[in-house]
Amino acid sequence: MVRSLKMPLRMFDGMDEEEAPKNKKPEPIDGPLLTERDKIKIERRKRKDERMREAEYQAHLKEVEEVKAGMPLVCVNHDGQGDGPTVKDIRMENFNITVGGRDLIVDGSVTLSFGRH
């Protein structure tokens, strides 16, 4: 039997009609239906979880602001109009990168050089 590529192929093509899968009716949900009291409890638990997540987020923001306050201010002059020499290289030493409480980089050092060195 030769098939045309224009016609889609069905998994049950060539099977007898009796063997072809029939569309099944959705199965009933296992377990009892929720009562109003259960729905209220679930909703209350969701609201409590949301408040806890919001409190954790606010605590995280506060911690980040405290860390930012302790960092030194960095000013870089690239246009050459300042009173000092122009800086074109960037050097960072002894930095840590943490995501989700896991340290990705500890005591890292990076140097970005402008031009040929």
C-alpha positions, 0 to 999 in steps of 0.5 A: 500500500502506497501512502500520499504525504498529503494525507495524515497518518493515524495510529489506528489506520489499517486496524479493524473498526472493532479494534480502533480506540473509542473516545473514552468518557472522563472518569469520575473524580476519586474521593468525595467532593469538597464541602463549603467548610473544606473550601473555606479552609483551603482558601484560608490556607492559601491566603496564609501561605501568600502572606508568608511568602510576602513576608519572606519577600519583604525580609529579603528586600530588607536584607538586600537594602542592608547589604547595598548600604554597606557597599562602597560607592563606585564612580568611574570616569570614562570621558576623560574630562575628570581631574584624574586619569581615564580608567578603561580597565575594570577589575573586581576582586574577592566577590561572591555571587549567591543565588537562592542561598547557594554560592555560585562564585566565592572569592572570585576575581575578574579583570576586563581590559580595554585594548591590547594588553 
